[in-house]
Amino acid sequence: MYKFGPGSKVKLETCHPDIQEILNEAIKVIDFTILCGTRGREEQDDLFHKGMSKVQFPNSKHNNRPSLAVDIAPYPIDWNNLERFTHLIGIVRGIALMKGIEIRCGIDWDRDGDITDHTFMDYPHFELVNLD
């Protein structure tokens, strides 16, 4: 069974208890790392200016305490292996569904309740839905 390293544990502790519950189950199935939980103003705005986030502080679910969002990646990280990210996404979605926790992944952006917006694919990102 896999387990989180010290850095991942610290980042996960900044997240909402529902996110912690989902990811503590997922780590039993697949190895992954926690990249980010809560973000402060400087980090959020830096990511926005680099084009790695679509919103500035305080408009990201990462800017809440506890964070309503988390970024994760399969371990070891290979940013070019989207199949591994997709596999991780499926596991996390399945666990959330079984627990009755509504989440959205960064590949699920929905514009105007219509079709999925594939212009900004954020594979590492998960956020709780209907919690603000």
N, C-alpha and C positions, 0 to 999 in steps of 0.2 A: 504494500500500500504506500502511496505517495504521501508526502507531508509538506507543509509550507516551511520555507526558510524564515529566518528571523526578520528580514526586510519585508517579506510578504505579510507576515503576521502583523507587523506594525502598521502597514498600510491598510490591511483588512480591518483592523480595529477602528479605523476612522470612518468606516462605512455603516450604513443602516443595518440593524439586526437581521432584516430579511435578506440582504445581500450576503451577510456573514453566514446565515443558515444555508443558503444555496451553495455558496462556494466551499464551505466546510464539507458538504456532501460530495461536491464535484471532485475535490482533491483526492478522494478515496478511489476515484475511477481513472483519472487522467492527471498527468503531471503538468502543472502550469504555474506561472508566477503572477503576482499582483504588481502591476505597474504603477497604479495610482488610485487613491481613494479621494480624500478631501484635497482640494487645491485652494491655495490662497490667491490673492489678487495678482501678484507679480507672475506667478506660474501660469495662471489662466490667461492673462493678457499676452504673455509671451507666446503661448501656444496659438492664440488667436492671430497674432501678427505673423506667425510662421505659416499660417494656413492649416494648422493641425487641429483647430477647433473653429466652429462656426459662430461662437458667441464669446463676448467679453465678460469679465467679472461684473456683477455677481449672477449672471444669467445662465450659468451651467449648473446642472444638477451635482457636479463635483464641488460646487462652492457652498454647499450646505454642510452643517455639522449636526448630526452625522451626514456623511455624503450619501446622496441618493443615486450615485453612479460609481462605477468602478471600471478600470481598464485592466485587462488580463491578457496573457499571451501563453501559448503552449511552450513548455520548457523542454529542451533548450530552444531559445527563440531563433526562428528563421523567418524573417519578414517576407520572404518570397514564397514560402510554402503556405498558400491560402487553403489548401486541403486540410492541413492540421488545424488552422484557425476554424474552419467550417466544422470540423469534427468536434472541437471544443465548444463551439456555439451550440451545436445540437445537444450535447450533454447538459450544458447549463440550462438551455431552454426546457429540456425534458424534466430536469430536477425541479425547476421553478413551477412547471405545470403540475407535477405530482404534488407539490406543496401548496398549490393554489396561490402562488405569488406571481403577480403580473409584471413581466419585465419586457424590455425592448432592447434589441441589439443595435449597434451602430450600422448594421447593414439593412435595418428595417425602417429607415426614415420614411415616413408617410407624409406626403404633401397634400394638404386639403382633404384628408380622409379618402383619397382616391388611389393613385398608384404609387408604388414604391419609388422614391427618389434615389437613383443609383449614381448621382453625381458626386456624392461624398460617402465613400465606403469606409467606415470606421470599425474594422473587424474586432479590435480589442475592447470596444466600449459596450457596456451594459448599463441600463438604468431602470429604476423602478418606475412604473406607470401609475398615474393617479395619486401620487404622493408629492405634494409641493409645499 
